[in-house]
Each structure stands twice: as C-alpha cells, then as structure tokens.
C-alpha cells in the first residue's frame, strides 16, 4: 500500500506543505489543533488507500427521452467511457422515473460508479448515496447540491444574461421571459441572469412578462399566447423547444419575426437551425459536459484528490435571424 505524499496530506488537511513537514518531523512548533488536522488527514488517506479501487461498469441514469439535449450528453458519455474501456449500463426513458434506481447501487459489485443526468430523486437520496462512499457525478443538477457531491453543468446565469443583454442592445425593454419549472436550479439561475441584464439598462422585470412552464414546444406555445397580450417586443425561451412554440404563437397572431417580435432559445439544438427564421440561442457545451462528467467520475473512482467538485462550463451566444432591433411601431 502506497503511503500518502506530503502534497496529498496538505491538500486533504487544508494546510501548507511546509506545515505538514513540520508536523511530521517535529522540528518546529505547530499549534495542537493544526497537528490534529494533519493526523486526521493522514488517517483518512490511509483508509482510502486500503479501500480497493472499484472495477466494473458505469451506471448512467437519464430518465428522459433521449432526444436533443439528453441524447447528446448520453452519446458523449458513452463515447468517452468506451475510450477508457469502461462498460456502460444505461437507465433511460421517462418510464425510468418510476423506478427506484439509486437504493442498491452501492451494493452492486458489477457497478463502479454512476453518472446521474438531471436526477429527479430528492436530495436526501443523493446524500444517502454519497454517505455510502459510492462515487457518482450529477450532470445538470435540479437543485443546489451539498459541497461533497460532484456535479457538472453549464453556466446558466451567464448564458441567460448574454441573450437578454443582446436584446437590450437592440433596444428591447419589454421582454417576455418563458422559464422552466421554478424549482429547477437552471431555471432560477437563468432568471437571475435575465434580471441582471435588464438591471444593466435600468429596467425592472415585470411579473406580467414572466412565465414558468415545462420546457416543451406546446407549453412554450401556450405561454407565448398569454404573453403576447402584454405586447412584448421580444420573448426569451428557456430552451429551443419553447422558442419554437413561441414562433408558432407569433405566426398565428400575424406577427413577423423578427420585424415585429424577436424570439430567442437556449441549447443550440438541431431545431434552432431548422426554423424560419433560424433561432438566436445560447449554445451549451453538451458534449463537453458528458466528457467532463466521465473524467471527474473516473478520478473519484481512482481516489484521486479532486479540488473542484462543482464544475460550470461556459456558454456561447449564437446570433441568428430571429432577433433584430426593436420596431418603432411596436413601441
């Protein structure tokens, strides 16, 4: 069994390498509480070293239909696991939401770790799984996770701020916002980004211009129909599907996009390039999210020291034909 290095002990204890050396050699005085931190770190690292590295497959849970957003992430995870010669066990589809999948994971000798994509399970189940020492990574968590649960997501707030700032730069001030479910972390973060961009130009968000729906085309359509009664000059969709629904609502109302109404999406999925006009949207690095999730999980399985457990990846605003300067007529 390899002994932990001074660097590993220092990282585990949260002290400097020099402090660890002083504790180990006893050649210089160190506060008793600091000595205790170092000794506890040595003990923890020793326990981990004695624990065998888990072999076996990687359990990937994505209890949703594997189209667009989810399909890209799962495909990236599968390709990356193949490069590492790890077998994938996939639990997917909406029916999987009704199946308790996490309870026995840590006791399955054939499974080395798990990647959970937008897990619908309550936080208590995730905390319980973590307390069992089972390595797993959450992709795009629904809620704020404890500090010791690894996760990968996009920078939702920054992405939403960029698209609303794009609209305000075009002169828009009455901007309708169609968000996802209010309890989702991504929905909350995107509303923060949207509100921040409005504040930059001295505008407060109006409650009448805010909606929260399931992120589907039909729900986007219904939300847009109600918002258009408020005479916005632009609509911001939680994802590209919602934006497609908004395009339909605008067409039925006889509004030209973008001459009368600008519309934006989020994700940069295939449908964003299949509409007329093509959608201005925010690109999430979905493939990279899958690759990073695998890399982070394998480090956890191999018991490497991981300093950054919560990783946010940058987004990119993609400007297309669905947005334009605000029409003077609409004002």
Secondary structure as UniProt FT lines:
FT   HELIX           6..13
FT   HELIX           17..25
FT   HELIX           32..50
FT   STRAND          57..62
FT   HELIX           68..83
FT   TURN            84..85
FT   STRAND          88..92
FT   HELIX           94..98
FT   TURN            103..104
FT   HELIX           105..107
FT   TURN            109..110
FT   STRAND          111..117
FT   HELIX           123..131
FT   TURN            132..133
FT   STRAND          136..139
FT   TURN            147..148
FT   STRAND          150..154
FT   HELIX           156..169
FT   TURN            170..171
FT   STRAND          175..179
FT   TURN            182..183
FT   HELIX           185..200
FT   TURN            201..202
FT   HELIX           207..209
FT   STRAND          210..212
FT   HELIX           217..228
FT   TURN            229..230
FT   STRAND          234..237
FT   HELIX           240..252
FT   TURN            253..254
FT   TURN            257..260
FT   STRAND          262..264
FT   HELIX           270..273
FT   STRAND          280..283
FT   HELIX           286..301
FT   TURN            302..303
FT   STRAND          310..313
FT   STRAND          316..318
FT   TURN            321..322
FT   TURN            328..330
//
